[in-house]
Amino acid sequence: MSIKVRLFVVTLLCVVALNFAIERPAYGYVDPGSGLFLIQNISAMATGVLFFFRRRIKALFVRKHEEKTQS
């Protein structure tokens, strides 16, 4: 490993260690309904994606019947 990369890694590890060692209390408040709102948004996005690609998803599970032509 080159000296610059090694110095960068050591510096990064020192900064991360200092962040964990000198942590301050967080005085934040998260509303209990925020988690449910996040889950609702994720499920709405997933439903929208499934609705948008419904034909392609259906094509994965349904086989097309090939018609045999007689000559």
N, C-alpha and C positions, 0 to 999 in steps of 0.2 A: 504494500500500500504506500502511496506517495505521502510525503510529509504534509502537504496541504490537506489531503483527505483525512489523514489521521488527526490533524489539528482541528479540522471542522467537526469531526465526530466527537472528540473530547470536549470541545466547546459546547456542542449541542447537548451532550449528556450532562454537563455541569449546569446548563441553563434549565434543563428539565428537572434535575435534582433540586435546584434552588426553588423552582416553582412548587414542588411538592413539600419542601421543607418550610417555606415561608408562605403558608396559605392563610388567608384571612377569611373570617366568616362571611357568608353571603347572606344579605338581608333581602332576599328576593321572595316573591310570593307567586306561586303558580296556582291558578284557579283549578279546582278539581274537574271542572267541565272541559278544561283545555285538552286533556288527554283523550276524552271522548270525541271532541271536535277534530282532533288529529286523526283518530281512527276513522271517523266518518268521512273526512276528506280523502284518505287513502282508499277506502272502499268505493267511494264515488268515482275516483280516477280509474280504479281497476275495472269497475263496471262499465265505464265509458269506453275504455280500451277494448274490452271484450265485445261490447255492442258494435264498435266501429269495425272490428276485424271478425265479425260473426260468420261471414261467408267463408273466409279462409280457415277459420277454426272448424267449421262444419265440414269442409272439404277434407280435413284430416281424418275424420271419423266415418265418413260416408263414402262407400265405394261407388264409382260410376259403372253402370251396367253398359257394356259395349253391345251395341246392336249388331247382329250378324246379318249381313246382306246376302241374299241369294241371287245368283246370276243365271 
